[in-house]
Structure formats: structure tokens, C-alpha cells
């Protein structure tokens, strides 16, 4: 994988050096009937330009031709053959990458070796755009060939390069091939949709099987992580809800900043657009409009300043992207406040990273300043329900105290009658459960001379003589 990445990075420069051998043009100052190369050598008239068709240029032509066939054409052909031969496994591996799994063999049993060997040429692209590296190699070759072969005519040279860049820009906007963090949920949702269609359509049945395999790998990855102890511990999650809410906001801002400003598709689109503008400015300057025209110097200066500003802003943006890739947390945290205007984003069905980032735990929006309920009738019902609840609580407390007093009175009366060995005929009261309505009338209370206790009875109060006779 590392070897493929090195070959890819060196492709443009090495191809351009190989094409330099075939780049023969007459001298711009005077035409002596010969064509010359764009490189110099000590063997060519003491270090001047080498004449084509003789000397060192003539000896390098066969070697350059072989190198162009083996490297400039052979490397893209080898990459295409590899991608074609392992297309199904590569597509599965990219869906696993979008799910955030597949880095260990247990969670990627079928495509783990493919990831280790060839991930450098397809890891940045969506599962349906794994061939996009061929488009990039073709663009590099076309830019190198156009810049060298048409060097004698600057306007035509820039026009060819502008055409190549414009076609690449349109294709990029059409397919958005890079698998960035913000694109992963979209890729997984598309897989679900295709798998659902595969139940009825034959041409989509492969996606149904692919979805099943991806789900099995995700499940296996969770089991492995659980066994290793890499599971979420939420014991102290709610100890400090305010700080947790601030942390969730910060994580959400960093994630959205990465998705919007540092998304691979956004970076590629910005760089292509900047290249197109620079080439367009070059075409304007090479058109000859500003030659011997002092009256339109202001237009020339304006175009010059615009091109300079475009180049400077593009370089700063590229440096920022590189810093984010190297120091993601520190860099994005520093620029988050400047990017808050771009924070709004529609939630997706699949979230692979920072699943709890959007939780707002520090405050309830209903209690924010200026909040107005959508329906005042609901607020009135809430007040009535609260008042009814308070009334019932108070009634239960009164019943509880009355029941306690009744039990104390009965206990005192029982103790007085048991002292004389006479059963208590007056303790035939109606006992009810707590919180229920009593069936019998509330008994009257009579003061007796024994122990001064109050007792409830269902009959009329007796006189003192009758009580003494019974005793």
C-alpha cells in the first residue's frame, strides 16, 4: 500500500520529465531551422539547449519511450486491473470503513488482506467510486502533456489545461467521489435503500447480501471491543450536566467544521476552482489585449490583484487543511468560532462518529428566555392537573393523620377495658383501608370516666349509671 502511494505521488513529476525528451520546439528569438529541447546538458554546446534528433536527446528517446510505456501507462493499467479483480471485496471494505469498522481481521474477515495491500489507491473514495483514481491519473497525465507539448503557444497551452480542469471540476461536482466523515452516513443510507430494493429487483440483490455481511462485521466488531473492555462507561455521565452539555456542543462544532470546511470533496472543489481561475487569468494576459494600451492599465492591475488574492487564499486554505490533518483537535478548536455560521446540518440516519455529539444536556429549551408554548390550552391543563395533584396529596395527608388518631384511641380504650377483665363491646367500629371512603357514619365521641379516653361506638351514648352497672 505504501509503495502504491509513493508511485501515485511521483506520477506527475516523473511523467513530465519523461515527456520532456519529446518536447522539441524552435528557438523563440530566431529560427535556425532546428528544434531544441527544454532541458540543457553539458554535452550540448557546453551547457546550452540540446538539439533534437542528435546527441543526448537522440539517445534518451528510446529510454523515455520504454519508461512511458512501463510507468506512465503501465502504472494506471496495473491499478485498474487490481481494482477490477477485487471490486467486490473493495466495495465491501469501503462500506465497512463507512461504518467505522474493519481495522482488525475479526471484523473484516473477507477484505482485511485487500485493505492492507491496496487501500492506498481506494481508501479515500466511496464504494461506488473506487475507480476514481483512474480519473485523477488521467488528469495528471493530460496536464503534464498539455503543459509540455504546447509550450511554444502559451494561449493554446493554457486553453488545453483549462479544458482538462473544467471537465474534472464538472465530474467532481457530479459524483462527489471522496468518502469523508460527512459522507459516511449518506453512503450507509444508500446501501439500506439499495438493499431494500433488492428484495424485489434482481439487479439489486447483491446489495441485500452485502448489507447482511456488513451488519455481521459490525456486530462482530462490537463483540470484540466488548471483550477487550473498550465499551462506554456511563457511570459518571450525569454528574455534571452543564459541563457535559458544553462538551457536546464543542464536539458538535468540531465535527461540523470538519465536515463542511475540511471535507475532501470541498477541498478538491476549491483547489480545482482556484486552478481554473488562475488559468483563465493567464489566458487573459496572453491574449495581447494589454499590449501597448496604457489606457486600460487599471484593468490589467485589477486582474493581477485578483489572481494574487486567489493564489494567496488557496495556499492559506491548503495549509489550514494540512494542519487539520496533522493536528485535528487543536486546529479545529481554534477556528470553530469563526465557522459557527456553517453549523446547521440536517441529521442523518447513520452516525458513525460522535453519536452523542448533538445531545443538549445543559438546558431545556422550554425554559429559555422568550420561549412561548405553541398551545396555551396545554398550559392551562397542566396548571389544573397540578392543582388537582396538590389537593389529592393534602387529602391523603389528612386521612393519614385521622387514621393514626383512630388507632391511638382504640388502643387506649382496649387497654382500659382489659384492666378490669371485661370485653369491649364498644370497639365495633367500621375499619376501612387508607384512602377509601368510610361506609358508616362518623361515630360520636363520648367522654367516659374511666381513664378519660374517647371511644367510638355505633349506638347512642350511655349514661354514667349504666356504665357503672355493666362494670
C-alpha positions as CSV (number, residue, x, y, z in Angstrom):
1,X,0.0,0.0,0.0
2,X,2.8,2.4,0.8
3,X,4.6,1.6,-2.4
4,X,1.4,2.4,-4.4
5,X,1.1,5.7,-2.6
6,X,4.7,6.6,-3.5
7,X,4.1,5.7,-7.1
8,X,1.0,7.8,-7.2
9,X,2.6,10.9,-5.7
10,X,5.6,10.7,-8.1
11,X,3.4,10.1,-11.2
12,X,3.0,13.7,-12.3
13,X,6.7,14.8,-12.0
14,X,8.2,11.6,-13.4
15,X,5.8,11.6,-16.4
16,X,6.6,15.2,-17.1
17,X,10.3,14.5,-17.1
18,X,9.8,11.6,-19.5
19,X,7.8,13.8,-21.8
20,X,10.5,16.5,-21.8
21,X,12.6,14.3,-24.0
22,X,9.9,14.5,-26.8
23,X,9.2,18.2,-26.3
24,X,11.1,19.8,-29.3
25,X,10.4,23.4,-30.3
26,X,12.3,26.1,-32.4
27,X,14.1,28.9,-30.6
28,X,11.8,31.7,-29.7
29,X,14.2,34.5,-30.7
30,X,15.4,33.2,-34.0
31,X,14.6,30.2,-36.1
32,X,17.7,28.4,-37.4
33,X,15.8,25.5,-38.9
34,X,16.4,23.2,-35.9
35,X,14.3,22.3,-32.9
36,X,15.6,22.2,-29.4
37,X,14.6,20.5,-26.1
38,X,13.5,22.3,-23.0
39,X,16.4,20.9,-20.9
40,X,20.1,21.7,-21.0
41,X,23.2,19.5,-20.8
42,X,27.0,20.0,-20.6
43,X,27.3,17.7,-23.7
44,X,25.2,20.1,-25.7
45,X,27.4,23.0,-26.8
46,X,28.9,23.4,-23.4
47,X,25.6,23.5,-21.4
48,X,23.1,25.1,-23.7
49,X,19.8,23.6,-25.1
50,X,20.1,20.2,-26.7
51,X,19.3,19.9,-30.4
52,X,16.6,17.4,-31.2
53,X,17.4,14.4,-33.4
54,X,21.1,14.2,-32.4
55,X,23.3,13.8,-29.4
56,X,21.9,13.1,-26.0
57,X,18.3,13.7,-27.0
58,X,18.5,11.1,-29.6
59,X,20.0,8.6,-27.2
60,X,17.3,9.3,-24.5
61,X,14.3,8.8,-26.8
62,X,14.2,5.0,-26.6
63,X,14.6,5.0,-22.8
64,X,11.9,7.6,-22.4
65,X,9.5,5.7,-24.6
66,X,10.1,2.5,-22.6
67,X,9.6,4.4,-19.3
68,X,6.4,6.0,-20.6
69,X,5.0,2.6,-21.5
70,X,6.1,0.9,-18.3
71,X,5.3,3.6,-15.8
72,X,3.1,6.4,-17.3
73,X,0.8,3.9,-19.0
74,X,1.7,0.7,-17.0
75,X,1.0,2.0,-13.5
76,X,-2.6,3.1,-14.3
77,X,-3.2,-0.2,-16.2
78,X,-1.9,-2.2,-13.2
79,X,-4.1,-0.1,-10.8
80,X,-7.1,-0.6,-12.9
81,X,-6.6,-4.4,-13.2
82,X,-6.2,-4.6,-9.4
83,X,-9.4,-2.7,-8.7
84,X,-11.3,-4.7,-11.3
85,X,-10.1,-8.0,-10.0
86,X,-11.0,-7.2,-6.4
87,X,-14.0,-5.0,-7.0
88,X,-16.5,-6.8,-4.7
89,X,-14.1,-7.1,-1.8
90,X,-13.0,-3.4,-2.2
91,X,-16.6,-2.3,-2.2
92,X,-17.4,-4.3,0.9
93,X,-14.3,-2.9,2.6
94,X,-15.4,0.7,1.9
95,X,-18.8,0.1,3.4
96,X,-17.1,-1.3,6.5
97,X,-14.9,1.8,6.5
98,X,-18.0,4.0,6.3
99,X,-19.3,2.0,9.3
100,X,-16.1,2.7,11.3
101,X,-15.0,-1.0,11.5
102,X,-12.7,-3.4,9.6
103,X,-9.3,-2.5,11.0
104,X,-9.0,-6.0,12.6
105,X,-9.3,-9.3,10.9
106,X,-12.1,-10.4,13.2
107,X,-14.4,-7.6,11.9
108,X,-13.2,-7.8,8.3
109,X,-12.6,-11.5,7.5
110,X,-13.0,-11.3,3.8
111,X,-11.4,-8.0,2.8
112,X,-8.8,-7.5,5.5
113,X,-5.8,-8.5,3.3
114,X,-7.1,-6.3,0.5
115,X,-7.2,-3.3,2.8
116,X,-3.6,-3.9,3.9
117,X,-2.3,-4.3,0.4
118,X,-4.2,-1.9,-1.8
119,X,-6.1,0.5,0.5
120,X,-3.8,3.4,-0.6
121,X,-5.5,3.6,-4.0
122,X,-9.1,3.4,-3.0
123,X,-9.5,4.2,0.7
124,X,-10.5,7.8,0.1
125,X,-13.3,7.1,-2.3
126,X,-16.9,6.0,-1.9
127,X,-17.8,2.3,-2.6
128,X,-19.3,3.1,-5.9
129,X,-16.3,5.4,-7.0
130,X,-13.3,3.1,-6.2
131,X,-12.1,3.7,-9.8
132,X,-11.9,7.4,-9.3
133,X,-8.1,7.2,-9.0
134,X,-8.0,6.4,-12.7
135,X,-9.7,9.8,-13.4
136,X,-7.1,11.6,-11.3
137,X,-4.2,9.8,-13.1
138,X,-5.7,10.7,-16.5
139,X,-6.0,14.3,-15.4
140,X,-2.4,14.4,-14.2
141,X,-1.2,12.9,-17.5
142,X,-3.3,15.4,-19.6
143,X,-2.0,18.4,-17.6
144,X,1.6,17.3,-18.0
145,X,1.3,16.5,-21.7
146,X,-0.5,19.8,-22.4
147,X,2.0,21.9,-20.5
148,X,4.9,20.4,-22.3
149,X,3.7,19.7,-25.8
150,X,2.2,23.2,-26.4
151,X,4.8,25.2,-24.7
152,X,5.5,27.2,-27.8
153,X,2.0,28.7,-27.8
154,X,1.1,29.9,-24.3
155,X,-2.5,30.7,-25.1
156,X,-3.2,27.3,-26.6
157,X,-1.3,25.7,-23.8
158,X,-3.4,27.4,-21.1
159,X,-6.6,26.7,-23.1
160,X,-5.9,22.9,-23.1
161,X,-5.1,22.9,-19.4
162,X,-8.3,24.9,-18.7
163,X,-10.4,22.4,-20.6
164,X,-8.9,19.5,-18.7
165,X,-9.5,21.2,-15.3
166,X,-13.0,22.3,-16.2
167,X,-14.0,18.7,-17.2
168,X,-12.5,17.4,-14.0
169,X,-14.4,20.0,-12.0
170,X,-17.7,19.1,-13.5
171,X,-17.2,15.4,-13.0
172,X,-16.2,16.0,-9.4
173,X,-19.3,18.1,-8.6
174,X,-21.5,15.4,-10.3
175,X,-20.2,12.4,-8.4
176,X,-18.5,13.8,-5.2
177,X,-16.4,10.7,-5.0
178,X,-14.5,11.2,-1.7
179,X,-15.6,9.3,1.4
180,X,-15.4,12.0,4.0
181,X,-16.8,11.9,7.5
182,X,-19.9,13.8,6.4
183,X,-20.5,11.4,3.5
184,X,-20.4,8.2,5.5
185,X,-23.9,8.4,6.8
186,X,-25.2,9.1,3.2
187,X,-23.3,6.1,1.9
188,X,-24.8,3.8,4.6
189,X,-28.3,5.1,3.9
190,X,-27.9,4.5,0.2
191,X,-26.8,0.9,1.0
192,X,-30.0,0.4,3.0
193,X,-32.1,1.8,0.2
194,X,-30.5,-0.5,-2.4
195,X,-30.8,-3.5,-0.1
196,X,-34.5,-2.8,0.3
197,X,-34.9,-2.6,-3.5
198,X,-33.0,-5.8,-3.8
199,X,-35.9,-7.7,-2.2
200,X,-38.0,-7.0,-5.3
201,X,-35.5,-6.4,-8.1
202,X,-32.9,-8.9,-9.3
203,X,-30.2,-6.3,-10.2
204,X,-30.1,-5.1,-6.6
205,X,-30.0,-8.4,-4.8
206,X,-26.2,-8.2,-4.4
207,X,-26.7,-5.2,-2.2
208,X,-29.0,-7.2,0.1
209,X,-26.3,-9.8,0.7
210,X,-23.7,-7.0,1.0
211,X,-25.8,-5.3,3.7
212,X,-26.1,-8.6,5.6
213,X,-22.3,-9.1,5.6
214,X,-21.6,-5.5,6.7
215,X,-24.1,-5.9,9.6
216,X,-22.4,-9.1,10.6
217,X,-19.0,-7.5,10.6
218,X,-20.3,-4.5,12.7
219,X,-21.8,-6.9,15.2
220,X,-18.6,-8.9,15.4
221,X,-16.6,-5.7,15.9
222,X,-18.8,-4.7,18.8
223,X,-18.4,-8.1,20.4
224,X,-14.6,-8.0,20.1
225,X,-14.5,-4.5,21.6
226,X,-16.7,-5.6,24.4
227,X,-14.4,-8.5,25.2
228,X,-11.4,-6.2,25.2
229,X,-13.2,-3.8,27.6
230,X,-13.5,-1.0,25.1
231,X,-17.1,-0.2,25.9
232,X,-18.7,3.0,27.0
233,X,-18.9,3.6,30.8
234,X,-21.7,5.9,31.7
235,X,-21.5,5.8,35.5
236,X,-20.5,9.5,35.8
237,X,-22.3,10.7,32.7
238,X,-24.9,12.8,34.5
239,X,-22.7,14.1,37.4
240,X,-22.3,17.4,35.8
241,X,-24.9,18.0,33.1
242,X,-23.8,21.6,32.4
243,X,-20.2,20.6,31.6
244,X,-21.4,17.6,29.6
245,X,-23.7,19.9,27.6
246,X,-20.8,22.3,26.8
247,X,-18.6,19.3,25.8
248,X,-21.4,18.0,23.5
249,X,-21.6,21.4,21.8
250,X,-17.8,21.6,21.4
251,X,-17.7,18.2,19.8
252,X,-20.6,19.0,17.5
253,X,-18.9,22.2,16.3
254,X,-15.6,20.5,15.6
255,X,-17.3,17.6,13.7
256,X,-19.4,20.0,11.6
257,X,-16.4,22.2,10.9
258,X,-14.5,19.2,9.6
259,X,-17.5,18.1,7.5
260,X,-18.1,21.5,5.9
261,X,-14.7,23.2,5.5
262,X,-12.3,20.2,5.5
263,X,-14.4,17.7,3.7
264,X,-12.3,16.0,1.0
265,X,-14.9,16.9,-1.7
266,X,-14.9,20.5,-0.6
267,X,-11.1,20.7,-0.6
268,X,-10.9,19.1,-4.1
269,X,-13.6,21.5,-5.4
270,X,-11.8,24.6,-4.0
271,X,-8.5,23.6,-5.5
272,X,-9.9,22.8,-8.9
273,X,-11.9,26.1,-9.0
274,X,-8.8,28.0,-8.0
275,X,-6.8,26.4,-10.8
276,X,-9.4,27.2,-13.3
277,X,-9.4,30.9,-12.3
278,X,-5.6,31.1,-12.5
279,X,-5.6,29.5,-16.0
280,X,-8.3,31.9,-17.0
281,X,-6.2,34.8,-15.9
282,X,-3.3,33.5,-17.8
283,X,-5.4,33.3,-21.0
284,X,-6.4,37.0,-20.5
285,X,-2.8,38.1,-20.1
286,X,-1.6,36.1,-23.1
287,X,-4.4,37.4,-25.4
288,X,-2.4,40.6,-26.2
289,X,-5.2,42.9,-25.1
290,X,-3.0,44.9,-22.7
291,X,-0.1,45.3,-25.2
292,X,0.6,49.0,-25.9
293,X,-2.6,50.0,-24.1
294,X,-1.8,52.4,-21.3
295,X,-5.5,53.4,-21.1
296,X,-6.5,50.0,-19.7
297,X,-3.7,49.6,-17.2
298,X,-6.3,49.7,-14.4
299,X,-8.0,46.6,-15.9
300,X,-4.7,44.8,-16.1
301,X,-3.8,45.7,-12.5
302,X,-7.3,44.6,-11.2
303,X,-6.9,41.2,-12.9
304,X,-3.4,40.9,-11.4
305,X,-4.6,41.6,-7.9
306,X,-7.5,39.2,-8.2
307,X,-5.1,36.4,-9.3
308,X,-2.7,37.2,-6.5
309,X,-5.5,37.1,-3.9
310,X,-6.8,33.8,-5.3
311,X,-3.4,32.2,-5.1
312,X,-2.8,33.5,-1.6
313,X,-6.2,32.4,-0.2
314,X,-5.8,29.0,-1.9
315,X,-2.4,28.5,-0.3
316,X,-3.7,29.5,3.1
317,X,-6.6,27.2,2.8
318,X,-4.4,24.3,1.8
319,X,-2.1,25.0,4.8
320,X,-5.1,25.0,7.1
321,X,-6.3,21.7,5.7
322,X,-2.8,20.2,6.2
323,X,-2.7,21.4,9.8
324,X,-6.1,19.9,10.5
325,X,-5.0,16.6,9.1
326,X,-1.9,16.7,11.4
327,X,-3.4,18.3,14.5
328,X,-7.2,17.9,14.1
329,X,-8.4,18.7,17.6
330,X,-6.2,21.7,18.3
331,X,-6.6,23.4,14.9
332,X,-10.4,23.0,14.5
333,X,-10.9,24.1,18.1
334,X,-9.1,27.4,17.2
335,X,-11.1,28.1,14.1
336,X,-14.5,26.8,15.4
337,X,-15.9,30.2,16.5
338,X,-15.2,31.6,13.1
339,X,-17.2,28.9,11.4
340,X,-20.3,28.9,13.5
341,X,-22.4,30.2,10.6
342,X,-21.9,26.9,8.9
343,X,-23.1,24.8,11.8
344,X,-26.6,24.0,10.6
345,X,-26.8,20.5,9.2
346,X,-29.6,18.0,8.6
347,X,-29.4,15.0,10.9
348,X,-28.7,11.7,9.1
349,X,-30.0,8.2,9.8
350,X,-26.5,6.7,10.3
351,X,-24.0,8.4,12.6
352,X,-20.7,6.7,12.8
353,X,-18.6,9.2,14.9
354,X,-19.7,11.1,18.0
355,X,-23.2,9.6,18.3
356,X,-23.9,11.8,21.4
357,X,-22.5,15.0,20.0
358,X,-25.9,16.6,19.3
359,X,-27.3,16.0,22.8
360,X,-28.2,19.2,24.5
361,X,-28.0,18.4,28.2
362,X,-27.3,21.8,29.8
363,X,-30.7,23.3,29.5
364,X,-34.3,22.6,28.5
365,X,-35.4,24.8,25.5
366,X,-38.9,25.2,27.1
367,X,-37.3,27.3,29.9
368,X,-35.2,29.5,27.7
369,X,-35.9,33.3,27.7
370,X,-38.5,34.3,25.2
371,X,-39.9,30.8,24.8
372,X,-43.6,30.7,24.1
373,X,-45.7,27.5,24.1
374,X,-47.4,26.5,20.9
375,X,-50.7,26.0,22.7
376,X,-51.9,28.0,25.7
377,X,-54.6,25.4,26.3
378,X,-52.0,22.8,27.2
379,X,-50.5,25.2,29.8
380,X,-54.0,25.6,31.4
381,X,-54.5,21.9,31.5
382,X,-51.1,21.5,33.1
383,X,-52.0,24.0,35.8
384,X,-55.3,22.3,36.6
385,X,-53.6,18.9,36.8
386,X,-51.0,20.3,39.2
387,X,-53.7,21.8,41.4
388,X,-55.6,18.5,41.4
389,X,-52.5,16.7,42.4
390,X,-51.8,19.1,45.3
391,X,-55.4,18.7,46.5
392,X,-55.2,14.9,46.5
393,X,-51.8,15.0,48.3
394,X,-53.3,17.2,51.0
395,X,-56.4,14.9,51.4
396,X,-54.2,11.8,51.7
397,X,-52.2,13.5,54.5
398,X,-55.5,14.4,56.4
399,X,-56.7,10.8,56.1
400,X,-53.3,9.5,57.3
401,X,-53.4,11.7,60.4
402,X,-57.1,10.8,61.2
403,X,-56.3,7.1,60.8
404,X,-53.4,7.4,63.2
405,X,-55.6,9.2,65.8
406,X,-58.2,6.5,65.5
407,X,-55.7,3.7,66.1
408,X,-54.4,5.5,69.2
409,X,-57.9,6.0,70.6
410,X,-58.8,2.3,70.0
411,X,-55.5,1.2,71.6
412,X,-56.2,3.3,74.8
413,X,-59.8,2.0,75.1
414,X,-58.7,-1.6,74.8
415,X,-56.1,-1.2,77.5
416,X,-58.6,0.3,79.9
417,X,-61.2,-2.5,79.5
418,X,-58.6,-5.3,79.6
419,X,-57.6,-3.9,83.0
420,X,-61.0,-5.0,84.5
421,X,-61.3,-8.2,82.5
422,X,-64.4,-7.2,80.7
423,X,-64.6,-7.4,76.9
424,X,-65.0,-4.2,75.0
425,X,-68.4,-4.1,73.3
426,X,-67.9,-0.6,72.1
427,X,-65.0,-1.3,69.8
428,X,-67.2,-2.4,66.9
429,X,-66.2,0.3,64.6
430,X,-66.1,0.1,60.8
431,X,-62.4,-0.1,59.7
432,X,-61.5,0.9,56.2
433,X,-58.3,0.8,54.2
434,X,-56.2,4.0,53.8
435,X,-57.6,6.5,51.3
436,X,-61.1,5.0,51.0
437,X,-64.5,6.5,52.0
438,X,-66.0,5.0,55.2
439,X,-69.3,3.3,54.8
440,X,-70.7,4.0,58.2
441,X,-71.3,7.4,59.7
442,X,-68.7,9.1,61.6
443,X,-69.3,7.9,65.2
444,X,-69.9,10.4,68.0
445,X,-67.4,10.7,70.7
446,X,-68.3,10.4,74.5
447,X,-66.3,11.1,77.4
448,X,-66.1,8.3,79.9
449,X,-65.0,8.4,83.4
450,X,-62.5,5.6,83.1
451,X,-59.1,6.8,82.1
452,X,-60.6,9.9,80.4
453,X,-60.4,8.2,77.0
454,X,-62.5,8.9,73.9
455,X,-64.0,5.8,72.2
456,X,-66.1,5.5,69.1
457,X,-69.4,3.5,69.0
458,X,-72.3,2.8,66.7
459,X,-75.0,3.3,69.4
460,X,-76.2,6.3,71.4
461,X,-74.0,7.5,74.3
462,X,-74.8,5.7,77.7
463,X,-75.2,7.4,81.0
464,X,-72.8,7.0,83.9
465,X,-75.1,4.8,85.9
466,X,-75.5,2.3,83.0
467,X,-71.7,2.1,82.7
468,X,-71.3,1.5,86.4
469,X,-73.9,-1.3,86.3
470,X,-72.1,-3.0,83.5
471,X,-68.8,-2.8,85.4
